[in-house]
Amino acid sequence: MSHATRRTDTSLQHFEQNDRFYLESGLWYFRTREDQCIGPFRYRSEAETMLAHFKTRVLENEQRRQMAAGGGKLHFRVPAGIGASGQMS
């Protein structure tokens, strides 16, 4: 399994997905890379689903920050035949 490393990661600690989940007092939790505990969930499958949502949200937020900082620029294709003035040639 490959591990993605974010620029904001300060440690080389890697989590296998199984290491992120734990059962405490009959309820499921997952742990983030930042060592934050998220839960409780009644079922492990709920914790797994919420971890997937969490990861998606983290990636979306990182992309927004990059765009706001100018790190990523939107690129639009200009159809052939349209000159710099925007007029069809």
N, C-alpha and C positions, 0 to 999 in steps of 0.2 A: 504494500500500500504506500502511495506517495503522500507526502505531507506538504501542504502549502504553507509558506511562511509569509506573513504580512510584514510590511515595513515597520509597523508599530510593535511587532513582537520584540520583547526585551530579553526573553530567555529562549534557550534551545529546547525547552521541554516540549515533547510531542505527546499527544493523546491518541491512542487508538480509540475508536468509537466505543468499544466495550469498556474502556477505562473511564469514560465520561459518566457512565450511569451507575447509580448506587441506590440501594434499598435501605430506608431508615424508617423504623416504626410502621412498617407495612405500606409506605408510600415511596414512590420513585422520584429521583432527582437526577439532574445532569449538571456537570461542572464545565465551565467555560475555560478557555485558555488563560483568562485573567483570574482564574480561581474563584469565580463567582458561582454560587450554587443556585440553580433555578429549579423551582418546583414548589409544592409537591404535585405529583400526578398519581392517579389511582393505578394506572397500568404502565408498564415499561413502553408499550407501543405509543402511548400518549407522549411520554418523555422523548422518544425517538422522533416523533412527528414535530414536536415543539423545538427540538434541537435543529431540525432541518429548516424550520421557519426562522429561527434565531440566526443561523448561518446566512440565510438569504438576506435578512435585514442588515446584518453586519456588512456584507458585500455591497449592498445597495448604498448604505451610508458612506462607505469608503469611496465608491464611485462618485457620489455627490460631492464629497470633500475634494476629490481630485479635480472635478469639473470647476468647482468654485475657486480653487487655487490656480486654475489655468493649466493644470497638469495634463488635462485631456481636452482636446478641442473637437467640436463637432465638425464633421466634414460633409459637405453636400456636393453631389456630382452636378456639374453643369452640362446639360445636353449639348451635343455637338451642334454647331450652327447658331449658337447664341454667343454673341460677342461680349466684350467687357461692358458695353453700355446696356446690355440686357435685351437688345433688339435682335430679332432673327436676321441672319445674314443670307 
